[in-house]
Amino acid sequence: MMRQYQDTINHRLIMPLQHFINQEKSGGIVLGISIVIALVLANSPWSDSYFHFFEHKLGFVFNGDNYLYYSLHHWINDGLMSMFFFVVGLELKREFIGGELSDVRNTILPIGAAVFGMIVPALIYFSLNAGGDTASGWGIPMATDIAFSLAILYVLGSRVPLSIKVFLTTLAIVDDLGAVLVIALFYTSEISFASIAVGVAFLLAMFIANKLGVKNVIFYGVLGIGGVWIAFLMSGIHATIAAVLAAFMIPADARISEPVYLARASKLINRFREAKPNDVSTLEHEQVEIIDRMMSDSRDAIPPLQRLEHSMHPLVSFVIMPIFALANAGISFEGISFDTIMANNVALGVMLGLLIGKPVGIVLSTVLLTRLKIAKASDTMTMRRLVGVGFLASIGFTMSMFISTLAFVDETFLIQAKLGIFAASILGGVLGYILLKGVEQK
């Protein structure tokens, strides 16, 4: 009877859940549901409680002084999201070593697209808001939300070639790095260069350990989180950049080479085959030792970079990203009128900067760089896919909303900016999805 219950649970619950988790689009589906929940909560009778919940502060108290004392919203954006950017950094490093980005010319194209994709939106916004109190918002439409844009790509699954995913990932990373530089240079009142120096010192220690052959993941975790991330968090620079930099310090070579692993595995399998079995469900001690050795060798045969990337993907897709969406996607539309939105050009500048400026900057720069033969696009990069990627890059959300809180003190300006971000992100996401979905895979 117990066996029957176990089989029922496995077939009706565990196996379908595992199948769902293993699908690329599943993370995007969960993310989309989280966005809808956030919007519903923000416009429900519980909206005050919803917004107040993320204002609660967490930190450490020592001798009466607060340390790392930030709101829950801040911890989500700078803490949990750092794990997402860490995985992105691992993927990028893998691509730089043996993937699409291993050819230097393949990196020029997305970097150039990212740069023009920041300049054009800023110019569009500034042209509509020059000379007034709203001019300081020029940095808002510059950023791409890598989380939401890549989530749509993964929802599309195999319809989008890996080269396109790598192009958008690289573009979004460079875009975010550019946005952080803008924040540091134009929107940050205080930067602690001492904290930056400490963070760089920990990065250097990770780099040296990598070169010396240290493969221990825990060692890099302690230095990366306890050193690099905390130092950047306290420096005034967005902590997610620390996560990307730390990811590039993770070793990409295994402790055991492929030929050695194959030889050891073959030898251990033969030993297990020759080991004397018993007539019960448990294994003999010798069999357990052989399997334990095989597991240890298998772990050491996988580079720490890929081991971390593989193990962290489910956590990022099904825990971190939904929490991030719940904390950031909720916008209350109560008391907002059309006259309020159009009282100035903030909402219009942000929306046009993202929705028009991003695609125009990305497409024109890509075409220009390829025709001048400065860079080479992949064979799968059709014009339709390029325009689709440009619209996905117009999804602002995270960094754009963060910059808006730095650019404006006036609550009306802030609401207008967020509505512009929201409108452009939805339209850009829908248009990008439609364009990319309609492309037949080659």
C-alpha positions in Angstrom: 0.0 0.0 0.0 2.8 2.4 0.9 4.6 1.6 -2.3 1.4 2.4 -4.3 1.2 5.8 -2.6 4.8 6.6 -3.4 4.3 5.6 -7.0 1.2 7.8 -7.2 3.1 10.8 -5.7 6.0 10.3 -8.0 3.9 10.1 -11.2 1.3 12.8 -10.4 3.4 15.3 -8.5 7.2 14.9 -8.5 7.7 13.9 -12.1 5.4 16.6 -13.6 7.1 19.2 -11.3 10.6 18.1 -12.4 9.5 18.2 -16.1 8.1 21.7 -15.6 11.3 22.9 -13.9 13.5 21.4 -16.6 11.8 23.4 -19.4 13.4 26.7 -20.5 10.1 28.6 -20.6 9.1 27.6 -17.1 11.1 30.3 -15.4 9.5 32.9 -17.6 6.0 31.6 -16.8 6.6 31.8 -13.1 8.1 35.3 -13.6 5.0 36.4 -15.5 2.7 35.1 -12.8 4.7 37.0 -10.2 4.4 40.2 -12.2 0.6 39.8 -12.4 0.4 39.1 -8.6 2.4 42.2 -7.9 0.2 44.4 -10.0 -2.9 42.9 -8.4 -1.6 43.5 -4.9 -0.5 47.1 -5.7 -4.0 47.9 -6.8 -6.0 46.0 -4.2 -7.3 46.9 -0.8 -4.1 45.5 0.6 -1.9 47.8 -1.4 -0.7 49.8 1.7 0.4 46.6 3.4 2.0 45.4 0.1 4.2 48.5 -0.2 4.9 48.8 3.5 6.1 45.2 3.7 9.1 46.0 1.4 10.0 49.0 3.5 10.9 46.9 6.6 14.6 47.2 7.3 17.1 44.4 8.0 20.7 44.7 9.1 23.2 44.2 11.9 23.5 46.1 15.2 26.9 46.2 17.0 27.5 48.4 20.0 24.4 50.4 19.2 25.4 51.2 15.6 23.7 49.8 12.5 25.6 48.1 9.8 24.2 47.0 6.3 20.9 48.3 7.5 18.8 48.4 4.4 15.1 48.0 3.4 13.8 44.6 2.3 13.4 46.1 -1.2 17.1 47.1 -1.2 18.2 43.7 0.0 16.2 42.0 -2.8 17.6 44.3 -5.6 21.2 44.4 -4.4 21.3 41.0 -2.7 19.1 38.4 -4.4 19.6 40.0 -7.8 23.3 39.8 -7.4 22.9 36.0 -7.5 21.1 36.4 -10.8 23.9 38.5 -12.2 26.5 36.1 -10.8 24.9 33.3 -12.9 24.9 35.6 -15.9 28.6 36.3 -15.3 29.3 32.6 -15.2 27.5 32.1 -18.5 29.3 35.0 -20.1 32.7 33.7 -19.0 31.9 30.3 -20.4 30.9 31.9 -23.7 34.2 34.0 -23.7 36.2 30.8 -23.2 34.7 28.4 -25.7 31.4 29.9 -27.0 30.1 32.6 -29.2 32.2 35.3 -27.5 35.5 33.4 -27.9 36.0 35.3 -31.2 36.9 38.9 -30.3 34.9 40.2 -33.3 31.8 38.7 -31.8 32.1 40.9 -28.7 32.5 44.2 -30.6 29.0 43.9 -32.1 26.9 43.6 -28.8 29.2 46.2 -27.1 28.7 48.7 -29.9 24.9 48.0 -29.9 24.8 48.5 -26.1 26.6 51.8 -26.3 24.4 53.2 -29.1 21.4 51.7 -27.3 22.2 53.9 -24.3 23.1 57.1 -26.2 20.1 57.4 -28.5 17.4 56.9 -25.7 19.2 59.5 -23.5 19.2 62.0 -26.4 15.5 61.4 -27.1 14.6 62.1 -23.5 16.8 65.1 -23.2 15.5 66.7 -26.4 12.0 66.6 -24.9 13.0 67.8 -21.5 15.9 70.1 -21.9 16.2 73.2 -19.7 13.6 72.2 -17.1 13.4 70.5 -13.7 12.8 67.2 -15.5 16.0 67.3 -17.5 17.8 65.2 -14.9 15.9 62.1 -15.9 17.9 61.6 -19.1 19.5 58.5 -17.6 16.2 56.7 -17.0 15.6 55.2 -20.5 19.2 54.1 -20.9 19.0 50.8 -19.1 17.8 47.3 -20.2 16.3 44.9 -17.7 18.3 41.8 -18.3 16.0 39.7 -16.2 12.8 40.3 -18.0 14.3 40.5 -21.5 16.1 37.2 -21.2 13.0 35.6 -19.5 11.0 36.3 -22.7 13.8 34.8 -24.8 13.7 31.6 -22.7 9.9 31.5 -23.0 10.5 31.3 -26.7 12.8 28.4 -26.2 14.4 26.8 -29.3 12.8 29.4 -31.6 15.6 31.8 -30.6 19.2 30.5 -31.4 21.8 30.5 -28.7 23.8 33.2 -30.6 20.8 35.6 -30.3 20.5 34.9 -26.5 24.3 35.5 -26.1 24.0 38.7 -28.1 21.2 40.1 -25.9 22.9 38.9 -22.7 26.1 40.6 -23.6 24.3 43.7 -24.7 22.3 43.9 -21.5 25.3 43.3 -19.3 27.3 46.1 -21.0 24.1 48.2 -20.8 23.8 47.7 -17.1 27.5 48.4 -16.6 27.0 51.7 -18.6 24.0 52.5 -16.4 26.0 51.9 -13.3 28.7 54.2 -14.5 26.1 56.9 -15.2 24.7 56.4 -11.7 28.2 56.7 -10.2 29.2 59.8 -12.2 25.9 61.7 -12.4 23.4 60.3 -9.8 25.6 59.2 -6.9 26.1 61.8 -4.2 28.8 59.9 -2.3 31.1 57.1 -3.5 33.4 55.4 -1.0 36.7 54.9 -2.8 38.0 53.1 0.2 35.3 50.4 -0.1 35.9 50.1 -3.8 39.6 49.5 -3.1 38.7 46.8 -0.6 36.4 45.2 -3.2 39.2 45.3 -5.8 41.6 43.7 -3.3 39.3 40.8 -2.7 38.9 40.4 -6.5 42.6 40.3 -6.9 42.8 37.6 -4.2 40.2 35.5 -6.1 42.2 36.0 -9.3 45.5 34.9 -7.7 43.8 31.9 -6.1 42.4 30.9 -9.5 45.9 31.1 -11.1 47.3 29.1 -8.2 44.8 26.3 -8.9 42.4 26.7 -6.0 39.1 25.0 -7.0 37.2 25.1 -3.7 33.8 26.7 -4.4 33.3 27.6 -0.7 36.6 29.6 -0.7 35.4 31.7 -3.6 32.0 32.1 -2.0 33.5 33.5 1.1 35.7 36.0 -0.7 33.0 36.9 -3.3 30.2 37.5 -0.8 32.1 38.4 2.3 34.6 40.6 0.5 33.7 41.8 -3.0 29.9 42.0 -2.7 29.8 43.7 0.7 32.6 46.1 -0.3 30.7 47.2 -3.4 27.4 47.3 -1.6 29.0 49.8 0.9 30.8 51.8 -1.8 27.7 53.3 -3.4 28.2 51.4 -6.7 25.4 48.9 -7.6 26.3 45.6 -5.9 25.2 43.5 -8.9 28.3 44.6 -10.8 30.4 43.0 -8.0 28.6 39.7 -8.7 29.5 39.8 -12.4 33.2 40.6 -11.6 33.3 37.8 -9.0 31.9 35.3 -11.5 34.8 36.1 -13.9 37.2 35.0 -11.1 35.7 31.5 -10.8 38.0 28.8 -12.3 36.8 27.4 -15.6 39.1 24.4 -15.6 38.4 21.2 -13.8 40.5 19.5 -11.1 40.6 16.3 -13.2 41.1 16.4 -17.0 38.7 14.5 -19.4 41.2 11.7 -20.3 42.1 11.1 -16.6 38.4 11.1 -15.7 37.6 8.5 -18.4 40.4 6.3 -17.3 39.4 6.4 -13.7 35.7 5.9 -14.5 36.4 2.9 -16.6 38.6 1.4 -13.8 36.0 2.0 -11.1 33.1 0.6 -13.2 35.1 -2.6 -13.7 35.8 -2.8 -10.0 32.1 -2.3 -9.2 31.2 -5.0 -11.7 33.7 -7.4 -10.1 32.7 -6.6 -6.5 30.8 -9.4 -4.8 27.1 -8.4 -4.5 24.6 -9.5 -1.8 21.0 -10.6 -1.9 19.5 -7.6 -0.1 18.6 -4.0 -1.2 21.6 -2.5 0.5 25.1 -2.4 -1.0 28.3 -3.9 0.3 30.8 -1.6 1.9 33.2 -2.0 -1.1 30.4 -1.1 -3.5 29.6 2.1 -1.5 33.2 3.1 -1.5 33.5 2.7 -5.3 30.3 4.7 -6.0 31.5 7.4 -3.6 34.8 7.6 -5.4 33.0 7.8 -8.8 30.8 10.7 -7.4 33.9 12.5 -6.2 35.7 12.1 -9.5 32.6 13.2 -11.4 32.3 16.4 -9.3 36.0 17.1 -9.8 35.7 16.6 -13.6 33.3 19.5 -13.8 34.9 23.0 -13.8 33.7 25.0 -10.7 32.3 27.6 -13.1 29.9 25.1 -14.8 29.1 23.4 -11.5 27.9 26.6 -10.0 26.1 27.7 -13.1 24.2 24.4 -13.3 23.3 24.2 -9.6 22.2 27.9 -9.3 19.9 28.0 -12.3 16.8 26.6 -10.6 17.3 28.9 -7.6 17.5 31.9 -9.8 14.6 31.0 -12.1 12.1 29.8 -9.5 13.0 31.7 -6.3 15.1 34.8 -6.9 13.3 36.2 -10.1 9.8 35.7 -8.8 10.7 37.5 -5.5 12.3 40.3 -7.5 9.2 40.7 -9.6 6.9 40.8 -6.6 9.0 43.5 -5.1 9.5 45.7 -8.2 6.6 45.1 -10.6 3.8 46.5 -8.4 2.6 49.9 -9.6 -0.5 51.5 -8.1 -2.7 53.3 -10.7 -4.9 54.9 -8.0 -5.5 58.6 -8.5 -3.5 58.8 -11.7 -5.2 60.8 -14.5 -4.2 61.4 -18.1 -3.7 65.1 -17.4 -1.2 64.3 -14.6 0.7 62.0 -16.9 0.9 64.5 -19.7 1.6 67.6 -17.5 5.2 67.5 -18.8 7.3 65.3 -21.0 8.7 62.9 -18.4 6.5 59.9 -19.2 6.7 60.6 -22.9 10.5 61.0 -22.9 11.0 57.8 -20.9 8.6 55.8 -23.1 9.9 57.0 -26.4 13.5 56.8 -25.2 13.0 53.1 -24.3 10.5 52.0 -27.0 12.0 54.0 -29.9 15.5 54.9 -28.8 16.6 51.4 -27.8 15.7 49.6 -31.0 16.9 52.4 -33.2 20.2 52.6 -31.5 20.8 48.9 -31.5 19.7 48.3 -35.1 21.5 51.2 -36.6 24.8 50.5 -34.7 24.6 46.8 -35.6 24.0 47.5 -39.3 26.8 50.2 -39.3 29.4 48.0 -37.7 28.7 45.0 -39.9 28.6 47.0 -43.2 31.9 48.7 -42.2 33.2 45.2 -41.5 34.3 46.2 -38.0 32.3 43.4 -36.6 30.5 40.3 -37.9 27.0 39.2 -37.1 26.1 35.5 -36.7 24.3 33.8 -39.6 21.2 33.5 -37.5 21.0 37.3 -36.9 18.3 38.3 -39.4 16.9 41.8 -39.5 13.6 40.7 -37.9 15.5 39.1 -35.0 17.7 42.1 -34.6 14.6 44.4 -34.4 13.0 41.9 -32.0 16.0 42.0 -29.8 16.0 45.8 -29.9 12.4 45.8 -28.6 13.3 43.4 -25.8 16.1 45.7 -24.9 13.5 48.4 -24.4 12.2 46.6 -21.3 13.5 48.9 -18.5 12.0 48.0 -15.2 14.8 47.4 -12.6 17.6 49.8 -13.4 15.4 52.4 -15.0 13.1 52.5 -11.9 16.2 52.6 -9.7 17.6 55.6 -11.7 14.2 57.4 -11.6 14.3 57.3 -7.8 17.8 59.0 -7.9 16.8 61.5 -10.7 13.6 62.8 -9.1 12.7 63.9 -5.6 9.3 65.2 -6.8 6.7 62.4 -6.3 4.8 63.4 -9.5 7.8 63.2 -11.7 8.7 59.8 -10.2 5.2 58.4 -10.9 5.3 59.8 -14.5 8.7 58.2 -15.0 7.6 54.8 -13.7 4.5 54.9 -15.9 6.7 55.6 -18.9 8.9 52.7 -18.0 5.9 50.4 -17.5 4.3 51.3 -20.8 7.5 51.0 -22.8 8.4 47.7 -21.1 5.1 46.1 -21.8 4.9 47.3 -25.4 8.6 46.4 -26.1 8.2 43.0 -24.5 5.1 42.2 -26.6 6.5 43.5 -29.9 9.8 41.7 -29.3 8.0 38.5 -28.5 5.8 38.7 -31.6 8.8 39.4 -33.9 11.0 36.7 -32.5 8.2 34.1 -32.3 7.3 34.5 -35.9 10.8 33.5 -37.1 11.2 29.9 -38.2 14.2 28.2 -36.7 17.0 27.4 -39.2 
